[in-house]
């Protein structure tokens, strides 16, 4: 026996394995049934124990751990692996005025503390927010809030109809958005190397394990992995966090995908992630809502979906659009079903063109008292098993002070954590050492930095060999009768239509990159041949098409530079007008709303052109 995460662990001899057991009184040598020969093994103390005991006798055995053998894993089919002790999680509720909103008086001091730090060209990710803006938990802990209803995936796996299975996975996806903090609260920014672990207990006593790690701090990148092999699903995601300021609103953009894998059906569902929009920063009531259009695809079944998280309009009824979602389910390019409603209330779906009652206005997702009572119980590592870089331990003093309304102490503890991390960063820089994630590894040839869990296992559950899934020191493993190597996908990146493809699709999953505008016009195709040294890029187009592509890029770059030059001239003229206004008018009257908007608009347009130009040049150069 063994566990799947350590396939190379050698078996001890029978006599060494037997020394790990200490038999209780009443359990001794027994004979095998049918009058067969008696099998008795002695341990180092001379005590006898029978390996052919029944299940009742096995339960009476005490397991002793040998010194220095805690990380070697189980050595016998009767051996119990070392695992983390989990205790019930204490849910923290932050009472405030209303869900997702806050009052004007509450945020006035927050805003002025932020504005005092604003300088021309400053990166918003470097702004230190006051502690009153935070909730007493880390962003890694916030990610786990999306999976209190992961048992819905059990329904998805058992659904034989691919269309209904797609709807069930969408239902699971929507189940994570209704749990938002009271008021406008931001979680703590995880420090580099910070991790968070938890698990949920299912009705069949299996556990869904969650582990997250901050793999990069500048830029902020977070990765997490969720798995329950016994039920048959796993989830993974790498999120690139960024912030954009739009005057009276602030958007927290989570760039990345959620990859949902159903093991037994070998189906991958890839969801995009909406951004979070905070409105009313300067004027009006502050509100927090999800926004944006996201896509979901399942390449194997051919089904896809488009979900539109609507935002509250500037004019009109806010209640009508607040927390509202609508979308369509497609098979290929044809829409076959639609759904709409509120992800914090009720979402209904209907099959397009059908008048059958069972296919019209059916409940896809509903939040009520029954739904709240069906939330899976969550457990976290005990204090004795908690690591020093765990989120709960990193922010424990700041969180405790916030819960006690001791803002001064909370702010001081938050600053202590941030200063300690800056000191570690300076120390690594002086030594010339880069941080390496502990539990996640970076995938090569990905369009963006993608990190996958090192110890993931995507094998379907084998009832004849797999005994239980457990977690120890951040490593999620399976206790098995016979040591079995894990099955791991290489790169769960959605495929897109492109002329770049891999010749060895059987051995290396394809990672498609979008073609450049120049190559799309020239009609040339590029074949990327996978190899150990990264592959060679071979152009199959003719030399004339390459010249045409280069000429088209030159013309496009020249045109972009011309537009950029005109935009900069306009910006210079606007600054000249503003300078003249400063001389003629009092300072408080010269900055009109229109002028500020024009400056922001022209500057943003210029930056977009520059970014677009260099992006196209880099793509063509590659």
LUMFI-867218 format. One record per atom (N, C-alpha, C): x, y, z. Coordinates in steps of 0.2 Angstrom, whole numbers, plus 5000, padded with zeros to 4 digits. Each point is the difference from the previous one (the first is absolute). Layout:
BEGIN
XYZ;...
This chain:
BEGIN
500449945000;499650065000;500450065000;499750064999;500450065000;499550064999;500350064998;499650054998;500250034994;499650034996;500150014993;500550064999;500150045005;500450064999;500849985001;500149955003;500749975000;500149944997;500049994993;500049944997;500749975000;500550045002;500749975000;500249975007;499550015004;500249975007;500049935000;500649975002;500149935001;499649975006;499949944999;499649965005;500549975005;499950015006;500449975006;499949924999;500449975004;499949935000;499449985005;499849945000;499449995004;500150005007;500749995002;500150005007;500150075002;500350054996;500050075002;499350035000;499649984995;499350025001;499649985006;500249945002;499649975006;500250045006;500650035000;500250035007;499650065001;499650034995;499650065001;499449985004;499849945001;499449985003;500149985007;499550025004;500049985007;499349975002;500049935001;499349975000;499850015007;499350005001;499750015006;499949935003;499850005007;499949945003;499449964997;500049944999;499549964997;500149994992;500550034997;500149994993;500749975000;500049944998;500749964999;500049964994;500349945000;500149964995;499349964998;499850004994;499449974998;500249964994;499649954999;500149954994;499550034994;500249994994;499650014995;499549954999;499450034997;499449954999;500249944996;499649955000;500049944996;500649965002;500250005006;500549965003;500750014996;500150064997;500650014997;500650015004;500650024998;500650015004;499950065004;500350015006;499950055004;500650054998;499850074999;500550054998;500150045006;500650015003;500150045005;500750044999;500050065001;500650045000;500250035006;500650005002;500250045006;500350064999;499950055004;500350074999;500750005005;500350065000;500650005004;500049985007;499450015003;499949995007;499849935001;500049964995;499849935001;499349985000;499650064999;499249995000;499849974994;499549965000;499749974994;499450044997;500050004994;499350034997;499949964993;499450004999;499749964994;499850054994;500349994994;499850054995;499449984997;499749945002;499449984997;499450015005;500050065004;499550015004;499450034996;499449995003;499450034997;500050085002;499550034997;499950075001;499950035007;499649965004;499950015007;500750005004;500449954998;500750005004;500450064998;500050024993;500450054998;499950075003;499350015002;499850065003;500350015007;500249945003;500350015007;500750015000;500450014994;500750005000;500250085001;500550015004;500250075001;500650014995;500150054997;500550014995;500650055004;500649985000;500550035003;500550034994;500250065001;500450034994;500750005002;500449974995;500749995001;500450075000;500550015004;500450064999;500250024993;500050064998;500250024994;499649974994;499449975001;499749974995;499350034998;500050075003;499350034999;499950024993;500550014996;499850024993;500149954995;500149945002;500149944995;499349974998;499550025003;499349974997;499949945003;499449974999;499849935002;500449954997;500249955004;500449954997;499649935000;499450005002;499649945000;499350014998;499649954998;499350014998;499650015007;500349985006;499750015006;500250075003;500550034997;500350065003;499650064999;499950055004;499750065000;500550064998;499850044995;500550054999;499950065005;500650035000;500050065005;499650064996;499550035003;499650054997;499950065004;499850054997;499850065004;499450005004;500050025006;499450005004;499650064999;499349994998;499650064998;499550015006;499850065001;499550025005;499550054996;499450005003;499550044997;500250084999;499950034995;500150074999;499550045003;500350055003;499650055003;499850064995;499450004998;499850054995;500050075003;500250054996;500150075003;499550044995;499550035004;499550044996;500150075002;500150044995;500150085001;499350035000;499750025005;499450034999;500150074998;499550034995;500150064998;499350024997;500050064997;499350034998;499649954996;500349984994;499749954996;500549964996;499749954997;500549964996;500250034994;500750014999;500350034994;499950075000;499850045005;500050075000;500250035007;500250065000;500250045006;499850074999;500050035006;499750075000;500550054998;499850064999;500450064998;500550025005;499850005007;500450025005;500649955001;499849944999;500549955002;500650004995;499950024994;500649994995;500350074999;499850055003;500350074999;500750005002;500249985006;500650005002;500549954996;499749944998;500449964996;500250034994;499650034996;500150034994;500650055000;499950055005;500550055001;500749975002;500049945003;500749975002;500349984993;499649974996;500249984993;500250054996;499650054999;500250064996;500650045002;500250005006;500650035003;500649974997;500049934998;500549964998;500150014992;499550024997;500050004993;500550054997;500449984995;500550044997;500049984992;500250054996;500049994993;500449934999;499749964996;500449944998;500149945005;499750015006;500049955005;499749944998;500349945002;499649934999;499549995006;499449994998;499549995005;500149955005;500449954998;500149945004;500550015005;500450065000;500450025005;499750055005;499450015000;499750055004;499849965007;500250035006;499849965006;499350035002;499649955000;499350025002;499949995008;499650055003;499949995007;499649945002;500249985006;499749935003;499350005000;499650065000;499350005001;499749984993;500449994995;499849984993;500049934999;500349965005;500149935000;499549965004;499949944998;499749955004;500549955003;499849975006;500549965004;500249944997;500249994993;500249944997;500450024994;500449954998;500450014994;499649984993;500350034995;499749984993;499949934999;500649965002;500049934999;499449975004;499850025006;499449985003;499450024997;500050064997;499450024996;499849954994;500649984997;499949954994;499649945002;500149975006;499749945002;499250015001;499850065001;499350025001;499649974994;500349994994;499649994994;499849925000;500349965005;499949934999;499649975006;499650035003;499649975005;499449964998;499950004993;499549964997;500349954995;500649985001;500449964995;499749934999;499549985005;499649944999;499650004994;499850064997;499650004994;500449974994;500649995000;500449974995;499949925000;499849985006;499849935000;499449984996;499550055000;499450004996;500250004992;500550044999;500250014993;500349944997;500449965004;500349944998;499549954999;499549995004;499549954999;499550024994;500050064998;499650024994;500249974994;499649964996;500249974994;499950044994;499650055000;499850044995;500550065000;500450014994;500650055000;499750075001;499450014997;499750075001;499850015007;499749965003;499850005008;500650015004;500549964998;500750005003;500350075000;499950034994;500350074999;499650055005;499449995000;499650045005;500249995007;500149945002;500249995007;500650035002;500550004995;500750035001;499950075001;499650034996;499850075000;499750025007;499649965002;499750015007;500550005005;500549955000;500550005005;500450074999;500150024994;500450064999;499750065004;499350004999;499650065003;500050005007;500149945003;499949995007;500550035005;500550034996;500550035004;500050075001;499550034997;500050084999;499650035005;499549965004;499550045004;500450015007;500549975002;500350015006;500550064999;499850065002;500450065000;500150035007;500550045001;500150035007;499550055001;499850015006;499550065001;500450074999;499750044996;500350064999;500650004995;500350054999;500650004995;500649985004;500249945000;500649985003;500549964995;500650015001;500549974996;500449965004;500249934998;500449965004;500750025000;500449985004;500750015001;500449984994;500550044997;500449974994;500449955003;500049944997;500549945003;500750024998;500449985005;500750014999;500349954996;500650014998;500349954995;500249935004;499749954997;500149935004;499549995005;499550045001;499449995004;499649944997;499749965005;499649944998;499450005004;499549974997;499449995004;499749934999;499849965005;499749934999;499450005004;499549964997;499449985003;499749944997;499449985003;499749944996;499350005002;499549974996;499350005001;499849925001;499649995005;499849935001;499349994996;500049944996;499449994996;499649945004;499449994998;499549965003;500349935000;500449984995;500349935000;500650005003;500250055005;500650005004;500650014996;500050014994;500650024996;500150085001;500650024998;500250075001;500250034994;499950064999;500250044995;500650055002;500649994998;500550045003;500250064995;500250055004;500150074996;500750025003;500450024995;500750035002;500150054995;500250065002;500250064996;500750035002;500350034996;500750035001;500150064996;500350055003;500250064997;500749994996;500049994994;500649984996;500450064998;499750065000;500350064998;499750065003;500450045002;499750065003;500050064996;500550014995;500050064995;500249964994;499649994995;499250015001;499749955004;499450025003;499749955005;499749954996;500249945001;499749934997;499949955006;499449974999;499849965005;499749934997;500249955003;499849934997;499749965005;499549964998;499749965005;499749934997;499949955004;499849944997;499549975005;499549974997;499449975004;499949934997;500049955005;499949934997;499649965005;499649954997;499749955004;500049944995;500549965000;500049944996;499549955001;499849995006;499549955002;499350024996;499850065000;499450024996;500250004993;500650034998;500250004993;500150074997;500350055003;500050064997;500750045003;500250044996;500650055002;499950064997;500250065003;500050064997;500750045001;500250044996;500650035000;499950074997;500450055002;500050074998;500650045002;500250044995;500650045001;499750074998;500050055005;499750065000;500550065000;500050044995;500450065000;499650065002;500250035005;499550055003;500350074998;499650054998;500150064998;499550055002;500150065000;499550055002;500050064995;499450024998;499950064996;499650055003;500150064999;499750065003;499650044995;499450015001;499550034995;499750065002;500350045005;499850065002;499549995006;499449984999;499549995006;500049925001;500349964997;500049935001;500749975000;500049945003;500749965000;499849934998;500449974996;499949934997;500649965003;499849955003;500549945002;499949954994;500550004996;500049954994;500449945002;499649945000;500449935001;500049974993;500650014997;500149974993;500349925001;499649964997;500149935001;499449964998;500149935001;499449964999;500049955005;499449975001;499849955005;499949944996;500549955001;500049934997;499649955004;499449984998;499749945003;500049944996;500349955004;500149934997;499649955003;499649964996;499649955003;500449934998;500249975005;500549954998;499749944996;499549975002;499749944997;499850024993;499750054999;499850024993;500650034996;500550025003;500650034997;499850064996;499650045003;499750074997;500350065004;500250044996;500350075003;499550054998;499850045005;499650065000;500450065002;500150054995;500550055002;499550075000;500150035006;499650065001;500450065000;499850064997;500450065002;499750035006;500350055003;499950035007;499850074999;499450025002;499850075000;500450045005;500050074998;500350045005;499650035005;500350035005;499650035006;500050074999;499450045000;500050074999;499750035006;500450055003;499850045005;499850074998;499450025001;499850064997;499850055006;500050074998;499850055005;500650025004;500649994997;500650025005;500050075002;499850054995;500150075001;499350035001;499549974996;499350035000;499549945001;499550015004;499549955001;500249955005;499549955000;500149945005;500549954997;500549985004;500449954998;499749934999;500149964995;499749944999;500549954997;499949945001;500549944998;499649954996;500249994994;499649954995;500549974995;499849944998;500449974995;499750024993;500550014995;499850034994;500449964994;499850014994;500349984994;499749944997;500249984994;499849944996;500549955000;499849945002;500549945001;499749954995;500549954999;499849954995;500249935004;499649954998;500249935003;499949954994;500549965000;500149954994;500149935003;499849954996;500149935001;500249984993;500649994999;500249984993;499849934998;499949955005;499949934999;499250004997;499650035004;499349994998;499750054995;500450064999;499850054995;499650055003;499850005006;499650055003;500450065003;499750055000;500350065002;499550055003;500250055004;499550055003;500350075000;499650055000;500250075001;499650025006;500350035004;499750035006;500150075001;499550045001;500150075000;499850035007;500550025004;499950035007;499950074999;499350025000;499850074999;500250055006;500150064998;500250055005;499550055000;500050035006;499450055001;500250064996;499450034996;500150064996;500150065004;500250054996;500150075003;499350035002;499549984995;499350035000;499649945000;499450005003;499549955001;500049965006;499649955000;500049965007;500649965001;500350015006;500649965001;499849935003;499449995003;499749945002;499949954994;499850034994;499949964995;500649964997;500650035000;500649984997;500549975006;499950025006;500549985005;500049935001;500649974999;500149925001;499649964995;499950034994;499649964995;500549974995;499849944998;500449964995;499549984995;500349994994;499649974994;500549974996;499849954995;500549974996;499649954996;500449964996;499849954995;500449945000;499749944999;500449944999;500049984993;500649994997;500149994993;500249934998;499849974995;500349934997;500350024994;500750005000;500350034994;499950085000;499750024994;499850075000;499350025001;499649955001;499350005001;499850015007;499650055002;499750015006;499549955002;500049965005;499549955001;499650015007;500350055004;499650015006;500250075003;499650035004;500250075003;499850005007;500350045004;499950015007;500150075002;499650025005;500150065003;499750005007;500250065004;499850005007;500550045004;500049995006;500550025005;500449955003;500650005000;500449955003;500050005008;499750055003;499950015007;499349985001;499649984995;499349985001;499849944996;499750014994;499749944997;500250014992;500349954997;500250004993;499649954997;499650014994;499649964997;500349984993;499949944997;500249994993;499449974996;500150014994;499549974995;500349984994;499849954997;500249974994;499750044994;500450034995;499850044995;499649964995;499350034999;499649974995;499649945003;500149985006;499649955004;499450035004;499449975000;499550025004;499849945005;500449955001;499949955005;500150035007;499649995004;500050035007;500749985003;500349944999;500649985003;500650034997;499950044995;500650044996;499850075000;499650035004;499850075000;500050025007;500450065002;500050035006;500149955006;500649964999;500249965005;500550035004;500049985007;500550035004;500749984999;500550044998;500749985000;500350015006;499950065004;500450015006;499550045004;500049995006;499550045005;500450005007;500050065002;500350025007;499450015005;499949955005;499550015005;500349975006;499549995005;500349975007;500249934999;499649964995;500249934999;500750004997;500250054995;500650004997;500650015005;499850055005;500550025005;500149945005;499549965001;500149945004;500449954997;500050004994;500449944996;500750024999;500250055002;500750025000;500549945003;500549984997;500449955003;500450025006;500049975005;500450025006;500850004998;500350065002;500750014998;500449995006;500649974999;500549995005;500750034998;500450025005;500650034999;500549965004;500750004999;500549975004;500050025007;500149965005;500050015007;500750055001;500050035006;500550045001;500749965000;500049945003;500649965000;500349984993;499550004995;500249984993;500050064995;499950065003;500050064996;500750024998;500250024994;500750024998;500150075002;500650035000;500150075002;499850044994;500049984994;499850044994;499349994998;499649975005;499350004999;499650065000;499550024996;499750065001;499750025007;499749955003;499750015006;500650025005;500649975000;500550025004;500450074998;500050014994;500350064997;499750065003;499350004999;499650065002;499649995006;500249965004;499649985006;499950065005;500650045001;499950065005;499650054997;500150024993;499750054997;499249995000;499849934998;499349985000;499750005007;500449985005;499750005007;499950075002;500450054999;499950075002;499450034996;499949984994;499450034996;499449975003;500049945002;499449975003;499850045006;500550025004;499950045006;499950074999;500050024994;499950074998;500650055003;500649975000;500650035002;500350024994;499850054996;500350024994;500750025000;500350035006;500750025000;500449945001;499849965004;500449935000;500049974994;499449994996;500049964994;500450044995;500050064999;500450044995;500849995002;500249995006;500749995002;500249934998;499649955002;500149934998;500049994992;499650034997;500050004992;500750034998;500250055002;500650034998;500649965002;500049975006;500549955002;500149944995;499549984998;500049944995;500350034993;499850054998;500250034993;500750025001;500350035005;500750025001;500449935000;499849955004;500449945000;500149974993;499450004996;500149984993;500450044996;500050075001;500550044996;500749985002;500149995006;500749985002;500249944997;499649955000;500149934996;500250014993;499650054997;500150014993;500750034999;500250055004;500750034999;500549955001;499949955005;500549955002;500149964994;499449984996;500149954994;500350044995;499950064999;500350044995;500850015001;500250015006;500750005001;500449944999;499649945001;500349944999;499949974993;499650044996;499949984993;499649945000;499649995004;499549945000;499350014999;499749964995;499350014999;499649955004;499450035001;499549955004;499849954996;499949945002;499849944997;499449975004;499450004996;499449975004;500149935002;499749995006;500149935003;499549954997;499450024999;499549954999;499750004992;500250054997;499850014993;500650014995;500049974994;500550014995;499750034994;500550044997;499850044994;500049964994;499550014996;499949964994;500350044994;500549974996;500350034995;499650014994;500150044996;499750024993;499350025001;499850025006;499350035001;500050074998;499450034998;499950074998;500250045006;499749985006;500250045006;500349965005;500350025005;500349965005;499449965003;500149934999;499549965003;500449955004;499749995006;500349965005;499549945002;500249945000;499649945002;500349975006;499549975004;500249975006;500549944999;500549995003;500549954999;499849935001;499549995005;499849945002;499349984998;499850034995;499349984997;500049934998;499449975000;499949934998;499350004997;499949994994;499450004996;499849944998;500249945003;499749944999;499349995002;499649964996;499349995003;500149955006;499650015005;500049965006;500049934999;500449965003;500049924999;499849975007;499449985000;499849975006;500449945003;500349964995;500349945002;500750025002;500350064999;500750015002;500050065005;499650064998;500150065004;499649995007;500350025005;499750005007;499750065002;500450065000;499850065002;500450064997;499850065000;500450054998;500150055006;500650025001;500250045006;500550054998;500250045005;500450064999;500550005006;500650014998;500650015006;500550054997;500150055004;500550064999;499950024993;499450014998;499850034993;500049954994;500249945001;500049954995;499449965001;499550004994;499449965000;500249944997;499949945003;500149944998;499549955000;500149944998;499549955000;500349945003;499749975006;500249945003;499749944996;500549964997;499849954996;500349935003;499749954997;500249935002;500749984996;500050024994;500649994996;500250074997;500750025001;500250064998;499850014992;499750064999;499850024993;500250074999;500450014994;500250064998;499450054998;500050065002;499550054998;499950014993;499450024997;499950024993;499950085001;500450044996;500050075000;500050034993;499550044999;500050044993;500650055000;500250014994;500650044999;499850085001;499550014996;499850084999;499350004999;499650025005;499350014999;499850074997;500250014994;499950074997;499549994995;499550055000;499549994994;500350014993;499849964996;500250014993;499650054996;500450044996;499750054996;500149994993;499650024995;500150004993;500750034998;500449974997;500750034999;500349964994;500550034997;500449964995;500649975003;500150015006;500649975003;499849945004;500349944998;499849945003;500649955001;499949955004;500549965002;499949934996;500649984997;499949944996;500049945004;500250005007;500049945004;499450015005;499450004998;499550015004;499849945005;500349944998;499849945004;500550005006;500650035000;500450005005;500050075004;499950054996;500050075003;499450034999;499650025005;499450044999;500150064997;499650024995;500150064996;499850075004;500550045000;499950075002;500050054995;499450024998;499950054994;500150075002;500350034996;500150085001;499650034994;499750065001;499750034995;500550034995;499850004994;500450024994;500050085000;500550024997;500150075000;499650034994;499850065000;499650034994;500449994993;500750015001;500349994994;500049934997;500149955004;500049944998;499349984997;499550035003;499349984998;499950034993;500350064999;499950024993;500449964995;500649985002;500449974995;499849934999;499749975004;499749934999;500649955002;500550025002;500649955002;499849965006;500249945001;499949965006;500749985003;500050005006;500649985004;499949945004;500449954999;500049945004;500550005005;499849995006;500450005006;500249935002;500649974999;500249935001;500250005007;499749965004;500249995007;500749965001;500450035004;500749965001;500250025007;500649975002;500250015006;500350075001;500250034995;500350075000;499550054999;499449995000;499550054999;499750004994;500249964995;499750004993;500350054996;499949984993;500250044995;499450034996;500050064998;499550044997;500149994993;499649964996;500149994993;499550044996;500150044995;499550044996;499949964994;499449984999;499849964994;499850054994;499950065002;499850054994;500650014996;499950034994;500550024995;500450065002;500650014997;500450065002;499650064998;499650004995;499650064998;499550025005;499749955003;499550015006;500350035006;500649985001;500450035006;500150074999;500350024993;500150074999;499450045000;499449974998;499450035000;499850025007;500149955005;499850005007;500550065003;500650004998;500450055003;499850074998;499850014993;499850064997;499450025004;499549965001;499450025003;500150025007;500549975004;500150025007;500350075000;500550014995;500350074999;499550054999;499549994995;499550054999;499650015006;499849945004;499550015005;500450045006;500749985001;500350045005;500150074999;500150024993;500150074998;499350035001;499549974999;499350035001;499950015007;500249955004;499950015008;500450065002;500650004998;500450065002;499750074998;499750004994;499750064998;499550025005;499549955001;499450025004;500350025007;500549965003;500350025006;500350075001;500350024994;500350065000;499550065000;499449994997;499550045000;499650015007;500049945003;499750005007;500450045005;500749994999;500450035005;500050084998;499950024994;499950074998;499450035004;499549964999;499350025003;500150015008;500449955003;500150005007;500450075002;500550014996;500450065001;499650064999;499550014996;499650064999;499550005006;499849955002;499550005006;500450025006;500649985001;500450035006;500250074999;500150024994;500150084999;499450045002;499449974998;499450045002;499950005007;500149945003;500050005008;500550055003;500650004997;500550055003;499750074999;499750024995;499850074999;499450015005;499649955001;499450005005;500350025007;500549965002;500350015006;500250085001;500350034995;500250075001;499450055000;499549984997;499450054999;499549995006;499949945002;499549985005;500249985007;499650015005;500249975007;500249924999;500449985004;500249935000;499449955001;499550025004;499549955002;499550004994;500050044995;499550004995;500349984993;500749994999;500349994994;499949924998;499949965004;500049934999;499249984999;499850004994;499349984999;500049934998;499449975001;499949934999;500149984993;499850044996;500149984992;500850004999;500350055002;500850004999;500349935003;499849995006;500349945003;499949944997;499349994998;499849944996;500450004993;500150054997;500450004993;500749985001;500350035006;500749985001;500149925001;499549985004;500049935002;499949964994;499550024996;499949964994;500550004995;500350064998;500650004995;500649965003;500150015006;500649965003;499949935000;499449975001;499849935000;500149984993;499750044995;500149984993;500749994998;500450055002;500749994998;500349945003;499949995006;500349945003;499849934997;499350004998;499849944997;500349994993;500150064996;500449994994;500749985001;500350025005;500749985001;500049935002;499649985004;500049935002;499849954994;499550024996;499849964994;500650004995;500450054999;500550004996;500649955002;500250015006;500549955002;499849935001;499349995001;499849935000;500049974994;499850044994;500049974994;500749994997;500550055002;500649994998;500449945003;499849995007;500349945003;499749934997;499450004999;499749944997;500349984993;500150054996;500349994993;500749985001;500450045005;500749985001;500149935002;499549975004;500049935003;499949964994;
